Amino acid sequence: MLFTILILDVALVAWSLHLMQQSFNHREFSLMLAGILVATSAAAMMVVYFLMGTCMSDLAQMSQHSYAYF
């Protein structure tokens, strides 16, 4: 699962760099804004992935030691 998300993030960053290069060539602000939004979404996806991984590992540890909470 990590490799799939990593590949998707690399593709999003490459796409955002392509959009930014096109915006520089054509001098269009909308393409630059689109590139920034795509790069931001790639970063946000990685943050959410790591937050959910931490949360899921904590929940798994709690379920293994459920007798300690009763």
N, C-alpha and C positions, 0 to 999 in steps of 0.2 A: 504494500500500500504506500509506503514511503517513497519508493522509486517512482510510482505513478504520479504522485503529487509533485515530486521533484522535477520530473520530466515536464509536467504541465506548467510548473512555475518557470522553468527555463524557456519554454515555448512562449509564455506570456511576456517575459522580459525581452525576448528576441523580437516579438511582435511590437512591443512598445518602443524599442530602439528603432525598428523599421519605420514606425509612424513618426517618431521624432526626426529621423533623417529626412523623410519625405516632407515634413513640415518646414524643415530648414531649406530644402531645395526649392519648394514652391512658395515659401514665405507665407504660410497659412497658420494662423493661431489655433484654429479648431483641431488640426491634426496634432499639434503640440499638446493641447489639452487632452485629447484622446490618448496619446501616449503616456501622459502623466497618470491618467485614470487607470489605464491598464497596468502600469507598473505598481501603482498603489494597491490595486486589487490582488496582484501577485504577492506583495508583501503581507497584506492582510490575510490571505489564505494560509501562508506559512505560520503566521502568529496564531491563528485559530487552530491549525493542526497541532502545534506544540502545546497550546493550552488544553486542548481536548485530550491529547496523549497523557498529560500530567494528571488530568482529572480522572481519566479512565484507569490509570495505574493506581491512583489513590482509592478508587472505588473497588478495584479488584483486591487490594490489600485489606480493605474493610470487610469484604465478603469472606475472605479466608479466615479472618479473626473475628467473626461475628459473635462468638461466644463471649468475648471480652466486653462487649457493649451491652449485655443484658444483665 
